[in-house]
Amino acid sequence: MALQNHVIDSDEPVSLGGEGLAPDPRELMLAAFNACMTAVFVQEARAKVSPLPSDNPYYIGAIYE
C-alpha cells in the first residue's frame, strides 16, 4: 500500500502462506488504532496541561488538578 510518499508493507505469517517479512493486516490495524488513540490522548492532554514536555513522551503527573 502506498500512502503519500510512504510505503506500508503487509504480509501474512508463514503458517498462513505468507513470507512473514512484514506485519500482517491485523497487526497493522492494531498499530493504526494505537497511533490514533495516542494522538487523541496527546491532543487532550495538551488542552488540559500547558505545556506538555515535548522532549519526553512519558508524562508523569496529574492531568486534572
matplotlib code that plots the C-alpha trace (Angstrom):
import matplotlib.pyplot as plt

x = [0.0, 1.4, 0.4, 1.7, 5.4, 5.4, 5.1, 3.5, 4.3, 1.9, 2.4, 0.9, 2.9, 4.5, 1.9, -0.8, 1.0, 2.9, 6.6, 6.4, 8.5, 6.1, 3.3, 0.1, -3.1, -4.3, -1.0, -1.2, -4.8, -3.8, -0.8, -3.1, -5.6, -2.8, -1.4, -4.9, -5.5, -2.1, -2.7, -6.1, -4.5, -1.8, -4.2, -6.5, -3.5, -2.2, -5.6, -5.7, -2.0, 0.0, 2.7, 3.4, 7.1, 8.0, 11.3, 9.8, 6.9, 6.2, 4.5, 4.1, 1.8, -1.8, -3.6, -6.6, -5.5]
y = [0.0, 3.5, 6.4, 9.8, 9.1, 6.2, 2.5, 0.3, -3.4, -6.1, -9.9, -12.9, -15.3, -18.3, -20.6, -18.8, -19.0, -15.7, -15.0, -13.4, -10.4, -7.7, -7.1, -8.9, -6.9, -7.4, -6.0, -3.0, -2.4, -2.5, -0.2, 2.3, 2.2, 2.7, 5.6, 7.2, 6.8, 8.2, 11.2, 11.9, 11.4, 13.9, 16.4, 16.2, 16.3, 19.4, 21.1, 20.3, 20.7, 23.6, 22.8, 19.1, 18.3, 17.9, 16.2, 13.3, 11.3, 9.9, 12.5, 11.6, 13.7, 14.7, 15.9, 17.2, 19.4]
z = [0.0, -0.8, 1.3, 0.3, -0.2, 2.3, 1.7, 4.2, 3.6, 4.8, 4.8, 6.3, 8.6, 7.0, 8.7, 6.7, 3.4, 3.6, 3.8, 7.3, 6.2, 7.3, 9.8, 9.0, 8.4, 12.0, 13.4, 11.1, 12.2, 15.9, 15.2, 13.4, 16.3, 18.8, 16.9, 16.7, 20.4, 21.2, 19.1, 20.7, 24.2, 23.4, 21.9, 25.0, 27.4, 25.7, 26.0, 29.8, 30.8, 29.5, 28.3, 27.9, 28.0, 24.3, 24.9, 26.8, 25.5, 29.0, 31.2, 34.9, 36.9, 37.4, 34.3, 36.3, 39.2]

ax = plt.figure().add_subplot(projection="3d")
ax.plot(x, y, z, "-o")
ax.set_aspect("equal")
plt.show()
